[in-house]
Amino acid sequence: MREILELLNLRVSSTTRCGDVQRKAEIKLAQVEAKARDLKALARVLKDLIRACRAGQPTDRCPILKSLEEKRRSDDGNRKAKR
């Protein structure tokens, strides 16, 4: 909604041209497409984890939880390395 209002507010400005609106729309499109790629990648990872899951296993053998723990450890290690 905020972006739509920004675009509509450009109409009020006498110095704004259609090309300005087009550039802002192109930037937003690139952001949306990047987010869509990220979501598709996340969906693939989740599907793989769900396929690897064996519902009857105890949680200490759950591939979903193991993957999340590994990701957390990796993120924690990256934070420590940056300090």
C-alpha positions, -999 to +999 in steps of 0.1 A: +000+000+000+028+024+009+044+020-025+011+026-043+006+058-024+041+069-033+034+063-069+001+082-068+018+111-050+042+114-079+012+125-099+009+156-078+044+168-086+046+190-117+082+179-123+075+142-123+074+124-156+060+090-165+095+077-168+100+084-131+070+063-123+082+036-147+116+034-130+100+031-095+077+003-108+107-015-124+126-014-091+095-027-072+091-055-099+128-065-094+122-067-056+090-088-060+108-112-085+137-116-061+113-124-032+095-149-054+128-166-062+136-168-025+102-182-017+105-208-044+139-219-031+125-221+004+096-242-009+120-266-025+140-270+007+109-276+027+096-302+003+129-320+005+129-319+043+093-332+044+101-360+020+131-370+042+109-370+073+099-403+088+069-395+110+074-423+135+110-413+144+118-396+177+125-359+174+162-363+179+163-380+145+140-356+127+157-342+096+136-310+098+148-302+133+184-313+125+184-289+095+171-260+116+197-267+143+225-268+117+213-235+102+212-219+136+248-232+144+260-219+111+244-185+117+258-183+152+293-192+139+290-165+112+280-139+138+310-148+160+334-146+131+322-111+122+330-098+157 
